[in-house]
């Protein structure tokens, strides 16, 4: 195919002003009303609090400052937030502002990467697409590790493409270092960018093949060093003087890496996880309700949703990330074709291959992984979509004099409008006029793009209409996300897209409910062993869980409605202690290593954040880690290190596995109980008086 020179670009854009508008607008969007989410994911907020008062907890990523157990991820993202808290004090803002600033930095870095090879318009469009992607808006306003992970992955792509431009080894080393730091953020998920990075440099790097291979080995060495120093330190540190590695069953960071956070995510064999296949739990039928209620369109799949090639477009993920995935794939292929017979080292073609293969690899892994999968993981696809849409659309626009390019552009725009119409229709009560507006405007713009002499004001109008078509839906979801507080372990962006064709009130006796995969699973209060989800009583706001716009930002009928209502917290939501509970815990707090212990990290997190004192999370996040053992716990009690044991939260001790059930039973048999905030509370310094013979 003969390469066509790009026509002279139109009048130069006022780029500094537009860039300032993009970055300032992103900052305002990501910072607006940030404090409304409170502690957001209190599981991580508690670890941040611990790291802000204990350097040992900081280094290991411990859930509590007394270092009983770590979170189930490496601590890199916690380090950033904990340093912020050390400087500005503990608050929602000091935890979440660093995340928002990471979002602004990611948008800026993607702009710089795309602009270098495709010009100002492409860079600005790429940054805008990323900034408005609903799941990106969500996660850059939240305190999960994904914000830092995405920033580091984009940084690795930026460095790799710099290496493609000049062939210097230092860029490859830098890319490897960014990947290594990403490993310390979320372990093996960062490896999804490695094959695209290696493939791109092998194909397009300037040096000869042998040197390119050696440079990639240098990048590998940098990656190992950047991640390995911490892993090696943890492995060599005596186990009895460091916290238990949360999420592992053998107290090993390597087991956590390769098991629960590694291969287990792919094949579903996750030791210590909440796993599918346990059945609906005893007592469901006795409560007069079926364990499963089939909905129209329900498909095969486990607790984490259906797997398959369409997973990124289904009810859960579609509104989070999929708005422009079809356009990104089409424009990515079109961009490679438009590069024609340019030189092998053409950085534009390298960029298309890098971002395109990265999008495909990540999408396929997410689509077919059988283990734990949450919709917010898809934020790792947002930069690729932004880069491909920005670069591909602008490059194609410059070549619109070719009839076939116009046809592809028009078809892409029409498909994007139709897909946005479908996604907006999944939330039928949310701005119902918008879906038809997008469809009509998109159709008109697509027809205009077919005009062979498209230029001047008509061309500008068509370009603006095309941008509105592609970005109106994501922008509306982004605004809704900004205006809604989010909390707990499973946040989602945008309005509810479940559209259940029945009244949830008919399940008023349910103690828990999960809507997943076109099915509703319900269970009676206090039984809930279904799919490993601990049972609770009805959550505030009714049996369907938290009300719309509530503290957790959960929507009725969404996957966030798993257990965890009430002041005691649960598997997915932190505890919310009253002033009375907090006052009790703070009494003589300096006399104890832990002011309290409870089963599960989320149940412990709220108590710890309220008091600022260590609370032992027995069993870690799922309550299933064997830490501490019953014997260890008994020794701590005998030594006067724990003041209270708190039960009655969302995690029933019999459901959690690990040592929680044994510890709970031993405490109940030997210590008197009182009820505070609806939770059972035992004073471990006051053994129950045994009756005489």
QUIPEFEN-V126200 format. One record per residue. N is the residue number from 0. RES is the residue in one letter. PSI is psi in degrees with one decimal (999 if undefined). D_FIRST is the distance of its C-alpha to the first C-alpha in Angstrom with 2 decimals. Layout:
n,res,psi,d_first
N,RES,PSI,D_FIRST
N,RES,PSI,D_FIRST
This chain:
n,res,psi,d_first
0,X,134.6,0.00
1,X,132.2,3.78
2,X,134.9,6.37
3,X,132.0,9.29
4,X,142.3,12.71
5,X,136.2,14.94
6,X,162.3,17.75
7,X,133.9,21.20
8,X,155.1,22.74
9,X,-178.4,25.71
10,X,137.0,29.23
11,X,134.6,29.80
12,X,147.4,31.10
13,X,68.8,34.64
14,X,-44.6,33.27
15,X,-40.8,36.59
16,X,-40.7,38.35
17,X,-38.9,35.69
18,X,-43.2,35.52
19,X,-41.6,39.30
20,X,-41.2,39.37
21,X,-49.7,36.95
22,X,-40.0,38.93
23,X,-41.6,42.35
24,X,-40.4,41.54
25,X,-44.0,40.37
26,X,-44.4,43.56
27,X,-44.8,45.76
28,X,-40.5,44.18
29,X,-21.1,44.54
30,X,-15.3,48.06
31,X,123.0,49.49
32,X,29.6,52.45
33,X,-34.1,51.52
34,X,-13.4,55.12
35,X,-22.3,55.45
36,X,0.4,53.92
37,X,-129.4,56.85
38,X,1.1,56.27
39,X,-116.5,53.01
40,X,97.9,52.64
41,X,-20.3,56.16
42,X,-48.0,55.36
43,X,-33.7,53.32
44,X,-38.5,55.55
45,X,-39.9,58.56
46,X,-36.4,56.82
47,X,-45.1,55.94
48,X,-43.5,59.61
49,X,-43.7,60.70
50,X,-19.8,58.40
51,X,-12.7,59.74
52,X,-10.3,63.28
53,X,119.8,62.81
54,X,-28.4,60.61
55,X,-44.9,60.85
56,X,-36.6,59.58
57,X,-49.0,56.86
58,X,-44.5,55.70
59,X,-17.1,55.71
60,X,42.7,54.69
61,X,149.6,58.01
62,X,-26.2,58.83
63,X,153.4,62.28
64,X,-16.7,63.77
65,X,-1.6,66.16
66,X,50.6,63.20
67,X,-37.3,63.93
68,X,153.0,60.30
69,X,170.2,56.76
70,X,171.7,54.07
71,X,27.5,51.61
72,X,159.3,48.82
73,X,166.6,48.71
74,X,10.0,50.08
75,X,-44.8,47.41
76,X,-32.1,47.04
77,X,-33.8,50.84
78,X,-44.9,51.30
79,X,-47.3,49.61
80,X,-38.3,51.68
81,X,-37.0,54.88
82,X,-39.0,54.65
83,X,-42.1,54.31
84,X,-36.9,57.39
85,X,-33.4,59.32
86,X,-44.6,58.71
87,X,-2.7,59.09
88,X,162.8,61.20
89,X,121.1,60.50
90,X,166.6,59.11
91,X,-41.2,56.28
92,X,-43.5,54.69
93,X,-23.9,54.93
94,X,-42.1,53.14
95,X,-26.5,50.41
96,X,-42.8,49.60
97,X,-34.9,47.86
98,X,-43.8,45.58
99,X,-40.8,44.73
100,X,-32.1,44.06
101,X,-37.2,41.71
102,X,-44.7,39.79
103,X,-42.5,39.61
104,X,-38.0,38.52
105,X,-43.1,35.74
106,X,-43.9,34.42
107,X,-40.4,34.67
108,X,-37.5,32.91
109,X,-41.3,29.97
110,X,-48.6,29.80
111,X,-38.6,29.86
112,X,-48.8,27.16
113,X,-38.8,24.63
114,X,-38.7,25.70
115,X,-33.9,25.12
116,X,-18.8,21.35
117,X,-3.2,20.69
118,X,173.1,23.69
119,X,-45.7,27.04
120,X,-42.2,26.16
121,X,-42.7,24.06
122,X,-43.1,26.87
123,X,-41.5,29.54
124,X,-41.1,27.93
125,X,-45.8,27.40
126,X,-38.3,31.03
127,X,-42.5,32.30
128,X,-45.3,30.74
129,X,-46.0,32.30
130,X,-31.5,35.60
131,X,-2.9,35.98
132,X,123.3,35.05
133,X,-44.3,38.43
134,X,-28.1,38.78
135,X,-43.1,37.96
136,X,-41.8,40.66
137,X,-52.8,43.00
138,X,-24.3,42.52
139,X,0.0,42.53
140,X,18.9,45.91
141,X,169.1,47.22
142,X,25.0,48.52
143,X,164.7,46.63
144,X,-10.0,44.69
145,X,-29.6,41.30
146,X,-50.9,41.20
147,X,-37.1,41.38
148,X,-48.2,39.10
149,X,-41.6,36.22
150,X,-44.8,36.82
151,X,-34.9,36.72
152,X,-40.7,33.56
153,X,-38.6,31.73
154,X,-38.1,33.30
155,X,-38.3,31.96
156,X,-41.6,28.36
157,X,-48.2,28.98
158,X,-40.2,30.38
159,X,-42.3,27.66
160,X,-30.4,24.91
161,X,-38.1,27.18
162,X,-36.7,27.25
163,X,-33.1,23.46
164,X,-41.0,23.73
165,X,-6.6,26.46
166,X,10.5,27.13
167,X,139.4,30.82
168,X,-29.5,32.81
169,X,-32.0,34.87
170,X,-35.8,32.11
171,X,-41.0,31.79
172,X,-42.0,35.57
173,X,-41.0,35.71
174,X,-43.1,33.21
175,X,-38.9,35.38
176,X,-40.4,38.50
177,X,-40.5,37.21
178,X,-41.3,36.52
179,X,-41.9,40.02
180,X,-33.5,41.60
181,X,-33.5,39.74
182,X,-37.7,41.42
183,X,-3.4,44.74
184,X,-49.3,43.87
185,X,28.9,42.92
186,X,-127.4,42.66
187,X,-11.5,39.98
188,X,-31.0,38.01
189,X,-20.4,36.45
190,X,-11.8,35.04
191,X,-23.2,32.41
192,X,-13.5,30.40
193,X,-50.1,30.83
194,X,-44.2,28.26
195,X,-38.8,25.42
196,X,-49.0,26.69
197,X,-44.6,26.93
198,X,-44.4,23.56
199,X,-44.1,21.80
200,X,-35.8,23.68
201,X,-38.3,23.30
202,X,-37.5,19.51
203,X,-2.5,19.15
204,X,141.9,22.59
205,X,-38.5,22.83
206,X,173.7,25.65
207,X,162.4,25.58
208,X,-44.0,25.63
209,X,-42.2,29.42
210,X,-36.5,30.07
211,X,-40.5,27.75
212,X,-44.4,29.83
213,X,-39.0,33.02
214,X,-37.2,31.97
215,X,-34.3,31.37
216,X,-35.4,34.85
217,X,-39.6,36.20
218,X,-40.4,34.73
219,X,-43.3,36.39
220,X,-41.1,39.65
221,X,-38.7,39.52
222,X,-44.8,39.00
223,X,-42.3,41.96
224,X,-44.3,44.17
225,X,-32.3,43.36
226,X,-33.3,44.30
227,X,-27.5,46.59
228,X,-40.6,49.37
229,X,-43.3,50.41
230,X,-43.6,50.04
231,X,-41.3,52.08
232,X,-44.7,54.72
233,X,-41.9,55.16
234,X,-36.7,55.38
235,X,-16.9,57.91
236,X,132.1,59.99
237,X,128.6,63.17
238,X,-29.4,62.71
239,X,-3.8,66.22
240,X,15.2,65.55
241,X,165.0,62.22
242,X,158.2,61.24
243,X,142.0,60.12
244,X,104.7,56.33
245,X,139.3,55.71
246,X,-10.0,53.69
247,X,151.5,54.69
248,X,-13.6,57.45
249,X,14.6,58.25
250,X,44.7,58.18
251,X,130.0,55.09
252,X,-29.2,52.00
253,X,-39.5,50.12
254,X,-42.0,51.20
255,X,-40.7,50.07
256,X,-46.4,46.66
257,X,-20.3,46.03
258,X,-93.6,48.05
259,X,-42.5,48.58
260,X,10.3,45.64
261,X,-109.9,43.46
262,X,-28.7,43.16
263,X,-31.6,45.64
264,X,-28.5,43.15
265,X,-45.7,40.76
266,X,-3.6,43.30
267,X,-0.8,45.97
268,X,81.2,48.66
269,X,102.5,49.85
270,X,131.1,53.36
271,X,2.0,55.36
272,X,167.8,52.98
273,X,112.5,53.80
274,X,147.9,52.51
275,X,160.9,51.99
276,X,4.9,54.24
277,X,-6.4,57.69
278,X,175.4,58.48
279,X,-6.5,59.93
280,X,151.7,63.00
281,X,145.5,66.67
282,X,-7.1,68.38
283,X,-49.3,65.45
284,X,-36.8,66.92
285,X,-26.7,70.36
286,X,-1.6,69.13
287,X,25.3,68.46
288,X,147.0,64.68
289,X,151.3,61.96
290,X,-26.3,59.86
291,X,136.8,56.63
292,X,113.0,55.96
293,X,138.6,52.93
294,X,155.7,50.78
295,X,134.9,48.44
296,X,3.0,45.01
297,X,138.0,46.29
298,X,176.3,44.20
299,X,148.3,44.81
300,X,162.3,44.93
301,X,-154.0,47.39
302,X,-29.1,48.80
303,X,16.1,45.48
304,X,170.6,43.75
305,X,141.6,41.57
306,X,158.8,38.84
307,X,171.3,35.59
308,X,-21.9,31.99
309,X,9.6,33.19
310,X,-39.1,35.63
311,X,-11.3,33.84
312,X,5.2,34.06
313,X,-171.5,37.68
314,X,-35.6,40.82
315,X,-46.4,41.38
316,X,-24.5,37.99
317,X,-55.1,36.23
318,X,-14.4,37.90
319,X,-42.0,37.74
320,X,-21.7,34.02
321,X,0.9,31.94
322,X,-45.9,31.56
323,X,13.3,27.98
324,X,-47.9,26.85
325,X,-43.3,24.83
326,X,-40.3,23.18
327,X,-43.1,22.55
328,X,-43.9,20.85
329,X,-47.3,18.59
330,X,-29.4,17.77
331,X,-45.5,17.28
332,X,-43.0,14.54
333,X,-40.8,13.00
334,X,-41.5,13.39
335,X,-41.3,11.64
336,X,-41.4,8.49
337,X,-21.5,9.03
338,X,-16.0,9.52
339,X,-134.5,5.88
340,X,36.3,6.60
341,X,170.2,10.05
342,X,153.9,13.09
343,X,-33.7,14.54
344,X,14.2,17.37
345,X,114.2,15.65
346,X,-22.6,18.52
347,X,-47.6,16.70
348,X,-37.3,14.63
349,X,-40.0,17.95
350,X,-43.0,19.80
351,X,-42.7,17.78
352,X,-42.1,18.28
353,X,-56.4,21.89
354,X,-33.6,22.96
355,X,-46.8,21.12
356,X,-33.9,22.60
357,X,-42.6,25.88
358,X,-43.8,26.07
359,X,-46.4,25.40
360,X,-48.0,27.87
361,X,-44.4,30.51
362,X,-41.1,30.21
363,X,-42.3,30.53
364,X,-46.9,33.48
365,X,-35.2,35.23
366,X,-30.8,34.66
367,X,-2.8,36.24
368,X,133.3,38.82
369,X,-11.1,42.25
370,X,-156.3,44.40
371,X,126.8,45.21
372,X,130.1,42.51
373,X,149.1,43.02
374,X,-28.3,40.81
375,X,-12.8,40.93
376,X,-28.2,39.01
377,X,-6.1,35.87
378,X,-23.4,36.08
379,X,-7.3,34.15
380,X,-11.5,31.04
381,X,-42.5,31.44
382,X,-37.8,29.72
383,X,-42.6,26.48
384,X,-46.2,26.48
385,X,-44.8,27.21
386,X,-44.4,24.52
387,X,-40.7,21.69
388,X,-46.2,22.98
389,X,-51.6,23.56
390,X,-45.3,20.33
391,X,-42.6,18.09
392,X,-43.5,20.05
393,X,-41.9,20.20
394,X,-41.4,16.55
395,X,-37.8,15.75
396,X,-38.8,18.73
397,X,-21.9,17.51
398,X,22.6,14.36
399,X,-8.6,16.60
400,X,-25.4,16.19
401,X,126.7,13.16
402,X,-38.7,15.15
403,X,-29.4,13.34
404,X,-41.5,13.77
405,X,-39.9,17.36
406,X,-43.5,17.87
407,X,-43.0,16.90
408,X,-46.6,19.10
409,X,-42.1,21.87
410,X,-39.8,21.82
411,X,-42.9,22.01
412,X,-42.2,24.87
413,X,-42.6,26.67
414,X,-38.6,26.50
415,X,-40.2,27.82
416,X,-43.3,30.62
417,X,-38.9,31.61
418,X,-39.2,31.67
419,X,-38.5,33.73
420,X,-42.6,36.05
421,X,-46.1,36.57
422,X,-43.1,37.26
423,X,-29.6,39.64
424,X,-18.0,41.40
425,X,-20.1,42.35
426,X,75.0,44.70
427,X,-27.0,46.17
428,X,-2.7,48.87
429,X,109.1,46.59
430,X,62.8,45.70
431,X,-25.0,45.35
432,X,-22.9,44.21
433,X,-39.8,41.16
434,X,-38.1,39.20
435,X,-34.2,39.56
436,X,-45.5,38.75
437,X,-42.6,35.50
438,X,-45.7,34.61
439,X,-48.6,35.47
440,X,-41.1,33.87
441,X,-40.6,30.66
442,X,-44.4,30.57
443,X,-42.5,31.23
444,X,-38.1,28.58
445,X,-40.9,25.96
446,X,-41.9,27.00
447,X,-35.5,26.87
448,X,-20.7,23.28
449,X,-12.4,22.32
450,X,125.3,23.92
451,X,-24.4,21.45
452,X,43.5,23.56
453,X,116.3,24.27
454,X,174.2,25.86
455,X,-142.5,29.18
456,X,-32.7,31.73
457,X,-42.4,30.12
458,X,-43.0,26.94
459,X,-41.1,29.22
460,X,-41.0,31.24
461,X,-39.0,28.27
462,X,-43.2,27.11
463,X,-42.3,30.70
464,X,-37.9,31.09
465,X,-42.3,28.01
466,X,-42.6,29.47
467,X,-39.0,32.84
468,X,-45.2,31.50
469,X,-28.7,29.97
470,X,-11.4,32.81
471,X,-46.6,35.97
472,X,-54.8,36.65
473,X,-38.9,36.17
474,X,-41.0,38.15
475,X,-42.9,40.99
476,X,-37.0,41.14
477,X,-43.7,41.09
478,X,-42.4,44.04
479,X,-39.5,45.92
480,X,-42.0,45.35
481,X,-35.6,46.65
482,X,2.4,49.71
483,X,123.9,50.64
484,X,144.3,52.44
485,X,141.6,51.02
486,X,177.6,52.87
487,X,-171.5,53.31
488,X,-17.3,50.92
489,X,68.4,48.50
490,X,153.4,47.46
491,X,151.6,44.92
492,X,153.9,43.18
493,X,-177.7,43.62
494,X,168.6,46.05
495,X,137.5,47.14
496,X,20.5,44.73
497,X,-39.5,47.06
498,X,50.5,48.61
499,X,132.0,51.29
500,X,40.5,52.85
501,X,170.1,56.42
502,X,120.3,59.02
503,X,-18.8,59.04
504,X,-20.1,62.73
505,X,-11.8,63.59
506,X,36.7,62.97
507,X,-16.1,65.51
508,X,-1.0,67.14
509,X,138.9,64.09
510,X,-23.5,64.26
511,X,157.6,60.56
512,X,137.9,57.51
513,X,128.5,53.88
514,X,119.3,51.28
515,X,134.1,48.33
516,X,34.4,45.89
517,X,15.2,47.46
518,X,151.4,50.91
519,X,124.7,53.87
520,X,127.1,55.99
521,X,156.0,59.45
522,X,157.1,62.43
523,X,161.7,66.00
524,X,140.9,67.20
525,X,12.7,67.81
526,X,-67.5,66.41
527,X,64.8,62.62
528,X,3.3,61.53
529,X,127.5,58.59
530,X,29.7,55.43
531,X,12.1,57.10
532,X,113.5,57.55
533,X,145.2,61.01
534,X,149.8,63.24
535,X,168.9,64.60
536,X,174.0,66.76
537,X,134.4,65.29
538,X,159.7,63.23
539,X,138.6,64.16
540,X,3.5,63.10
541,X,173.2,63.70
542,X,-18.9,62.57
543,X,-1.5,58.93
544,X,-153.1,58.84
545,X,143.3,58.24
546,X,162.4,58.16
547,X,137.1,55.22
548,X,10.4,55.10
549,X,-175.8,57.51
550,X,-40.9,57.64
551,X,-8.7,54.95
552,X,19.3,52.73
553,X,152.7,52.50
554,X,140.4,51.90
555,X,133.3,54.04
556,X,1.5,52.43
557,X,169.9,49.67
558,X,-11.9,49.22
559,X,-7.6,51.05
560,X,18.8,54.21
561,X,-178.6,55.04
562,X,160.2,58.35
563,X,37.2,59.65
564,X,164.2,61.77
565,X,170.0,64.98
566,X,-21.9,66.37
567,X,-6.0,66.13
568,X,-161.9,62.35
569,X,-153.8,60.68
570,X,-39.3,57.64
571,X,-12.7,55.12
572,X,145.3,57.20
573,X,159.5,59.53
574,X,155.9,63.26
575,X,79.9,64.84
576,X,146.1,68.35
577,X,174.9,71.01
578,X,-35.4,73.19
579,X,-47.1,75.88
580,X,-44.8,73.65
581,X,-41.9,72.29
582,X,-41.6,75.83
583,X,-43.5,76.98
584,X,-32.3,74.16
585,X,-12.8,74.83
586,X,121.8,78.52
587,X,33.3,79.29
588,X,-32.2,75.58
589,X,-5.6,76.11
590,X,-8.8,78.32
591,X,149.7,75.53
592,X,-43.8,72.32
593,X,128.8,70.83
594,X,-19.6,72.41
595,X,167.5,71.25
596,X,147.6,69.24
597,X,163.2,67.45
598,X,121.9,65.06
599,X,136.8,61.39
600,X,-37.4,59.60
601,X,-39.4,58.97
602,X,-38.2,62.63
603,X,-30.1,63.60
604,X,-44.5,61.14
605,X,-40.1,62.87
606,X,-40.9,66.26
607,X,-41.7,64.96
608,X,-31.0,63.18
609,X,-34.9,66.32
610,X,-26.7,68.68
611,X,7.9,66.61
612,X,153.8,68.28
613,X,135.5,66.85
614,X,126.9,66.77
615,X,120.1,66.10
616,X,95.9,63.32
617,X,125.5,64.51
618,X,-0.8,61.69
619,X,-156.5,58.83
620,X,-51.5,56.29
621,X,-5.8,56.84
622,X,10.7,60.47
623,X,-3.7,59.74
624,X,141.4,59.69
625,X,55.6,62.93
626,X,123.7,63.86
627,X,168.0,66.66
628,X,165.4,68.64
629,X,-43.0,71.89
630,X,-41.9,73.89
631,X,-43.4,71.98
632,X,-42.6,72.44
633,X,-37.0,76.15
634,X,-42.9,76.47
635,X,-42.0,74.85
636,X,-43.3,77.30
637,X,-32.4,80.23
638,X,1.6,79.30
639,X,30.4,79.18
640,X,-17.5,75.52
641,X,130.0,74.50
642,X,-54.6,76.42
643,X,156.3,75.13
644,X,129.5,73.20
645,X,123.5,71.46
646,X,-167.1,70.69
647,X,11.4,70.02
648,X,-162.1,66.45
649,X,-13.5,63.51
650,X,103.4,63.31
651,X,134.9,66.18
652,X,-27.5,67.20
653,X,-14.0,67.30
654,X,-17.4,63.66
655,X,-17.8,62.12
656,X,-160.3,62.71
657,X,-148.1,63.26
658,X,2.2,66.74
659,X,-40.7,67.02
660,X,-43.4,69.10
661,X,-43.9,71.59
662,X,-44.0,71.95
663,X,-42.4,72.40
664,X,-42.2,75.04
665,X,-42.3,76.91
666,X,-45.4,76.94
667,X,-31.6,78.16
668,X,-21.1,81.00
669,X,-6.6,82.22
670,X,143.0,81.73
671,X,149.5,82.94
672,X,145.0,80.43
673,X,163.2,80.17
674,X,125.0,77.67
675,X,128.7,75.77
676,X,27.5,72.92
677,X,4.1,73.03
678,X,144.9,72.25
679,X,137.9,74.70
680,X,127.5,75.72
681,X,132.1,77.74
682,X,107.7,79.56
683,X,-3.3,79.06
684,X,1.7,81.92
685,X,84.0,84.42
686,X,148.3,84.76
687,X,135.8,86.29
688,X,123.8,90.02
689,X,137.5,90.69
690,X,146.7,93.54
691,X,171.9,96.64
692,X,999,97.83
